[in-house]
Amino acid sequence: MKAETPLQKAQRVMREKREAGEVIVRLDPIEKAKKNPKSLRLAINGKCWDCSSGQRAEITHCTVTDCTLYPVRPYSK
């Protein structure tokens, strides 16, 4: 039997939680940044989320190249 990959393990744990009736709370990037204020990556993700009105596609196709966060924005290729 193969060992589980980290993704498979996380999926199994989430499935078990749902089956047990636990309520799963998903935080948006701003809420995640507030929970961990020392994380630079979470702060960047939160700012881009705020600037794009919570639209992931807008972050991906952002055209504001003068933004200091443009080179490190999330969801970019």
N, CA, C and O of each residue as an XYZ file, in Angstrom:
308
protein
N       0.842     -1.195      0.000
C       0.000      0.000      0.000
C       0.880      1.248      0.000
O       1.824      1.354      0.783
N       0.564      2.181     -0.877
C       1.339      3.415     -0.975
C       1.019      4.336      0.191
O      -0.088      4.324      0.729
N       2.003      5.129      0.568
C       1.787      6.137      1.611
C       0.973      7.288      1.019
O       1.074      7.588     -0.170
N       0.175      7.919      1.858
C      -0.639      9.049      1.412
C       0.242     10.262      1.152
O       1.203     10.521      1.877
N      -0.102     10.990      0.114
C       0.560     12.272     -0.115
C      -0.045     13.263      0.871
O      -1.119     13.001      1.413
N       0.614     14.393      1.121
C       0.034     15.393      2.025
C      -1.357     15.864      1.582
O      -2.224     16.110      2.420
N      -1.568     15.989      0.276
C      -2.873     16.413     -0.225
C      -3.930     15.353      0.078
O      -5.025     15.682      0.534
N      -3.612     14.093     -0.172
C      -4.554     13.009      0.107
C      -4.884     12.937      1.593
O      -6.031     12.694      1.968
N      -3.884     13.147      2.430
C      -4.102     13.123      3.874
C      -5.048     14.253      4.288
O      -5.976     14.041      5.068
N      -4.802     15.449      3.760
C      -5.655     16.599      4.093
C      -7.080     16.369      3.611
O      -8.036     16.705      4.310
N      -7.226     15.796      2.420
C      -8.563     15.509      1.898
C      -9.277     14.478      2.768
O     -10.472     14.613      3.031
N      -8.555     13.449      3.218
C      -9.144     12.430      4.077
C      -9.591     13.033      5.403
O     -10.687     12.742      5.881
N      -8.744     13.873      5.997
C      -9.077     14.505      7.278
C     -10.317     15.392      7.133
O     -11.201     15.359      7.989
N     -10.390     16.181      6.062
C     -11.553     17.039      5.844
C     -12.818     16.210      5.623
O     -13.887     16.560      6.123
N     -12.695     15.121      4.881
C     -13.842     14.241      4.642
C     -14.344     13.656      5.967
O     -15.548     13.595      6.212
N     -13.401     13.226      6.817
C     -13.770     12.673      8.124
C     -14.457     13.721      8.995
O     -15.413     13.412      9.706
N     -13.970     14.959      8.938
C     -14.592     16.034      9.722
C     -16.013     16.304      9.241
O     -16.922     16.479     10.052
N     -16.209     16.340      7.910
C     -17.555     16.563      7.367
C     -18.499     15.432      7.759
O     -19.648     15.673      8.130
N     -18.008     14.199      7.676
C     -18.832     13.043      8.041
C     -19.193     13.056      9.524
O     -20.262     12.583      9.910
N     -18.299     13.599     10.355
C     -18.556     13.676     11.790
C     -19.493     14.834     12.129
O     -19.895     14.987     13.282
N     -19.846     15.653     11.127
C     -20.778     16.751     11.334
C     -20.133     18.051     11.802
O     -20.834     18.973     12.219
N     -18.808     18.133     11.738
C     -18.136     19.372     12.132
C     -18.409     20.467     11.105
O     -18.477     20.208      9.903
N     -18.559     21.667     11.590
C     -18.745     22.813     10.704
C     -17.359     23.309     10.294
O     -16.519     23.612     11.141
N     -17.137     23.386      8.996
C     -15.842     23.811      8.477
C     -15.920     25.283      8.123
O     -16.744     25.692      7.304
N     -15.062     26.073      8.741
C     -15.051     27.517      8.528
C     -13.914     27.850      7.568
O     -12.760     27.490      7.802
N     -14.254     28.537      6.497
C     -13.232     28.974      5.544
C     -13.021     30.467      5.712
O     -13.971     31.250      5.693
N     -11.778     30.844      5.874
C     -11.444     32.254      6.050
C     -11.008     32.847      4.720
O     -10.349     32.182      3.921
N     -11.380     34.109      4.485
C     -10.862     34.773      3.295
C      -9.438     35.251      3.614
O      -9.039     35.247      4.779
N      -8.674     35.657      2.606
C      -7.280     36.043      2.840
C      -7.098     37.171      3.857
O      -6.079     37.207      4.546
N      -8.046     38.080      3.965
C      -7.922     39.166      4.942
C      -8.040     38.614      6.360
O      -7.271     38.994      7.244
N      -9.000     37.722      6.574
C      -9.172     37.120      7.896
C      -7.965     36.262      8.267
O      -7.555     36.244      9.428
N      -7.392     35.552      7.295
C      -6.195     34.751      7.549
C      -5.035     35.644      7.980
O      -4.296     35.305      8.905
N      -4.875     36.787      7.308
C      -3.792     37.711      7.642
C      -3.978     38.278      9.046
O      -3.002     38.473      9.770
N      -5.213     38.541      9.431
C      -5.470     39.070     10.777
C      -5.163     38.029     11.846
O      -4.747     38.385     12.948
N      -5.363     36.746     11.538
C      -5.069     35.688     12.503
C      -3.566     35.477     12.673
O      -3.117     35.017     13.723
N      -2.792     35.809     11.649
C      -1.336     35.639     11.697
C      -0.685     36.917     11.169
O      -0.212     36.944     10.033
N      -0.654     37.983     11.986
C      -0.199     39.292     11.501
C       1.289     39.375     11.154
O       1.707     40.361     10.547
N       2.090     38.396     11.507
C       3.523     38.466     11.200
C       3.878     37.812      9.864
O       5.040     37.822      9.458
N       2.885     37.248      9.184
C       3.146     36.580      7.919
C       3.097     37.579      6.762
O       2.054     38.168      6.478
N       4.213     37.755      6.117
C       4.287     38.668      4.975
C       3.444     38.144      3.810
O       2.742     38.921      3.162
N       3.504     36.841      3.536
C       2.739     36.262      2.432
C       1.242     36.457      2.651
O       0.527     36.818      1.717
N       0.758     36.225      3.868
C      -0.663     36.414      4.141
C      -1.062     37.883      4.018
O      -2.176     38.189      3.594
N      -0.163     38.786      4.385
C      -0.454     40.215      4.254
C      -0.570     40.611      2.784
O      -1.459     41.377      2.412
N       0.318     40.095      1.960
C       0.265     40.383      0.523
C      -1.021     39.824     -0.078
O      -1.714     40.514     -0.826
N      -1.337     38.571      0.252
C      -2.563     37.956     -0.271
C      -3.792     38.745      0.155
O      -4.709     38.955     -0.639
N      -3.811     39.181      1.412
C      -4.946     39.948      1.924
C      -5.099     41.288      1.227
O      -6.217     41.696      0.911
N      -3.994     41.978      0.982
C      -4.049     43.278      0.315
C      -4.536     43.138     -1.127
O      -5.358     43.930     -1.588
N      -4.030     42.136     -1.831
C      -4.482     41.915     -3.212
C      -5.957     41.535     -3.239
O      -6.692     41.966     -4.127
N      -6.393     40.736     -2.277
C      -7.811     40.343     -2.176
C      -8.678     41.577     -1.948
O      -9.741     41.719     -2.553
N      -8.217     42.464     -1.075
C      -8.950     43.694     -0.768
C      -9.014     44.604     -1.992
O     -10.069     45.159     -2.300
N      -7.904     44.756     -2.678
C      -7.831     45.650     -3.837
C      -8.722     45.168     -4.974
O      -9.278     45.978     -5.716
N      -8.861     43.848     -5.113
C      -9.641     43.297     -6.225
C     -11.079     42.977     -5.843
O     -11.776     42.288     -6.588
N     -11.529     43.463     -4.707
C     -12.900     43.240     -4.227
C     -13.235     41.761     -4.078
O     -14.374     41.346     -4.291
N     -12.232     40.976     -3.713
C     -12.463     39.564     -3.467
C     -12.642     38.715     -4.703
O     -13.208     37.625     -4.625
N     -12.170     39.191     -5.848
C     -12.304     38.456     -7.108
C     -10.950     37.864     -7.489
O     -10.033     38.588     -7.880
N     -10.834     36.553     -7.374
C      -9.562     35.895     -7.674
C      -9.125     36.146     -9.124
O      -7.938     36.341     -9.388
N     -10.059     36.143    -10.041
C      -9.720     36.361    -11.454
C      -9.111     37.754    -11.664
O      -8.219     37.928    -12.494
N      -9.597     38.735    -10.910
C      -9.034     40.091    -11.035
C      -7.595     40.139    -10.542
O      -6.776     40.876    -11.092
N      -7.281     39.366     -9.521
C      -5.900     39.320     -9.026
C      -5.010     38.689    -10.095
O      -3.920     39.187    -10.375
N      -5.477     37.601    -10.685
C      -4.703     36.906    -11.716
C      -4.418     37.815    -12.908
O      -3.313     37.806    -13.449
N      -5.407     38.592    -13.312
C      -5.273     39.435    -14.505
C      -5.064     40.907    -14.147
O      -5.457     41.796    -14.902
N      -4.458     41.154    -13.018
C      -4.224     42.530    -12.544
C      -3.387     43.306    -13.564
O      -2.399     42.800    -14.097
N      -3.808     44.543    -13.820
C      -3.090     45.380    -14.792
C      -2.402     46.571    -14.139
O      -1.822     47.407    -14.831
N      -2.461     46.655    -12.815
C      -1.854     47.784    -12.105
C      -0.378     47.466    -11.878
O       0.015     47.046    -10.789
N       0.432     47.668    -12.911
C       1.842     47.292    -12.830
C       2.664     48.233    -11.957
O       3.782     47.881    -11.582
N       2.146     49.439    -11.612
C       2.922     50.322    -10.726
C       2.768     49.919     -9.258
O       3.455     50.469     -8.397
N       1.888     48.978     -8.960
C       1.690     48.519     -7.581
C       2.967     47.821     -7.108
O       3.545     47.012     -7.834
N       3.394     48.137     -5.906
C       4.618     47.527     -5.384
C       4.457     46.033     -5.137
O       5.451     45.312     -5.048
N       3.225     45.562     -5.025
C       2.985     44.136     -4.793
C       2.785     43.353     -6.093
O       2.652     42.129     -6.064
N       2.765     44.047     -7.226
C       2.492     43.391     -8.507
C       3.398     42.179     -8.762
O       2.892     41.128     -9.158
N       4.713     42.284     -8.550
C       5.584     41.122     -8.847
C       5.333     39.923     -7.929
O       5.673     38.798     -8.293
N       4.757     40.134     -6.769
C       4.579     39.030     -5.800
C       3.116     38.708     -5.555
O       2.797     38.023     -4.583
N       2.213     39.184     -6.413
C       0.793     38.959     -6.191
C       0.471     37.470     -6.271
O       1.133     36.722     -6.990
N      -0.555     37.046     -5.525
C      -0.929     35.640     -5.564
C      -1.676     35.296     -6.851
O      -2.148     36.181     -7.564
N      -1.774     34.030     -7.130
C      -2.505     33.485     -8.281
C      -1.922     33.913     -9.619
O      -2.601     33.808    -10.641
N      -0.687     34.391     -9.640
C      -0.066     34.758    -10.919
C       0.807     33.608    -11.383
O       1.247     32.776    -10.589
N       1.041     33.580    -12.647
C       1.834     32.469    -13.202
C       3.301     32.786    -13.133
O       4.128     31.976    -13.551
